[in-house]
Amino acid sequence: MEENDGKAEKFFNEFGKKVDQFILEAKEAGTRIEGDLQKRYEELKVAGEKLKSEVENKERWKEVEVSLKKASDELSNAFKAAFKKKEETK
């Protein structure tokens, strides 16, 4: 009977050590995963800010494009007016 008790104690002792090792490894893996997720979150945050900036720049460039179009139309009208007057005076 003592031999069986010794075997059971040994089994549970080894089992306990393996559970402890498993818990330790799980904690380490959790820490690594948390670090990886934090890093990925920061990367996504930077990418989001960059995208937001690009969208804002795109809107600004649309405004610039409209203004340049207006300016080119005005310049075209000015040239037409200048040459029209020149032709009329001839």
ZISULJO-V877110 format. One record per pair of residues at least 24 apart in sequence whose ideal C-beta (glycine too) atoms are under 7 Angstrom apart, sorted by the first residue. I is the first residue (numbers start at 1). J is the second residue. Records with the same first field share a line. If there is no record, write none. Layout:
BEGIN
I: J ; J
END
This chain:
BEGIN
none
END
